[in-house]
């Protein structure tokens, strides 16, 4: 099991905890005034996709466009590159 992501609020962490598959654990870590939630699990492509990480959904769209012979060149807008 590896640390997959860290979240600032418990609700978001629990949502993503339910999404991933395999062995997993959600652990809270408290600093003086803040609590963060660490999501541990198997670093599989499927889990990374389910966590919306590394623009894998964008990559899937590019691959689908390419399969269909469509253009996939698109200019990125600032803020559209989350979790990169």
N, C-alpha and C positions, 0 to 999 in steps of 0.2 A: 504494500500500500504506500502511496506517495501523496504528498500535499498537492491537491489539484487547484484549489483556489481559496481565497480568503474573502469573507463578506463582513460588512459593517453592521448588518441587522439580522436578527435571528430568523425572521419570516422568510427573507430571500434565501438564506442559507438552507432552511428546511425544504423550500421548494426545489432547489437544485439537488439536495440530498436525495429526495424522492425520485428524481429523474434518472440518476445514474444507476448502473447495474453492477453486480458483483459485490465483492467485499468492500464495505464503506464504513466511514465513521465521521461524525460531526463533533468537533471539540471546541469549547469556548476557551478563550484566553483573555484574562483581564489585566489591564494596565492600571495605573492609578485612577483614571477616570473613564476609560473606554473598555468596552468588551468587543472582541472580534471573534468571528466564527470560522474555524479552519475546517475545510472539507477534504477529507482523505479518501482515496479510492484507487482503483486500478486505472492507470493512464492509457486507456485504450482509445482508438480513434472514435469509437462510438460514444464513449463517455465525454470526450472532448467536444464532440459535435452536440451532444445533449446539453452541455454546459454553455453553449454558444461561444466557444473559444476559438481563437486563431482564424476567424473569418471562414470557417469551414462551410457554413451555409452559403456564403458568397462563392466559394470555390465550387460547390455543387452546382450553383446556377450557371457559372462559367462553363463547366463541363457539359451541362445539358444544352446550353446554347451552341457549343462547339459540335456536339453530336448532331444537332439539327441544322448545322451549316449556317447558323446565325452569327452576327457580329457580337462579340462580347467586350469590345473596347468601351469602357465607360470611365469618365473622369470621377474620381472620388471627391466627395465633399468633406470638409473638415468635420470631425466628430462622427463620421460614418465608419470609422476604423476602430471599433471598440474591441477591447481585449487582444490587441495585436502585440 
